[in-house]
Amino acid sequence: MRVFEVFDADGSSLALFYEDFFARPNKEGGAWTGAFVRQSKLLGTKPVVTNTENYPKPAAGQPALLSFTEVTTMFHEFGHALQAMMSDRRYPNTPIPRDFIEVPSQFNEHWALEPAVLANYAKHYKTGEPMPRELVEKIKKSRTFNQGFATTEYLEAGLLDMAWHLLAPDAPLQEVDSFEVAALKKYQVYMNEVPPRYHSTYFSHIWGGGYSAGYYAYFWSEVIDDDAYAWFTEHGGMTRENGQRFREMILAHAGTQDAATMYRVFRGRDAEVGPLLEERGLKPAGKQQ
């Protein structure tokens, strides 16, 4: 584990950041962000934030080489950490809405392939040569593979979740398989070739995982984060001014303001689905909806 003190632009201490990179036999799997201390004006506390991953630990003296998926995970969790470190709120435990909490993390994933960022880490571990441009383009292209299937199965699962939770309290017991088919047909997404990501009988997210009537949140957060990234590309990309605007309007106040209103002030309008369709390769870049 490594710890870093994070300083603001004026040199003042902003936060402590702990990074726990490697898997251990007694460590829970996966990747997550946590906080030992949360920022609070009321309590006068500064954040102490953690990122936890489970990368394979290399042998002594050997480098830790990561797949691009693992790199993306690192950027994702650090997006959560940035939101926690740059929080500017009065109360320490103000919850962020389920359908906005993944916006900072998913937004931060975009920078993994930003040329100026990529040049700092995507180098051959022996020669120091940068990653060939052809390989970068292959990575970008691979991200659009099979997105028609992936998008459809996710939408089916999200709509199925909503269908179950729209049942009235006094509705009769449903025969699960027939209810599922009827619900997908109602929303015009039923396809034998593309089943929903989870069938109802093992859709644990929506029964005991905290996503009841909220499984759509992953996709809605992606709509917002892709739309926010599009704003950056429309306004000069990764500049200090753009980053400061995102910090002050989004990261600092997530959980303290209505998320839709907060984003509308930042973007000048509601989020639109076009940038997500472009990112997934389902719409040509720059084509109007």
Summary of the structure (lengths in Angstrom):
residues: 289
radius of gyration: 21.1
end to end distance: 46.8
largest distance: 68.1
contacts: 750
relative contact order: 0.11
helix: 45%
strand: 12%
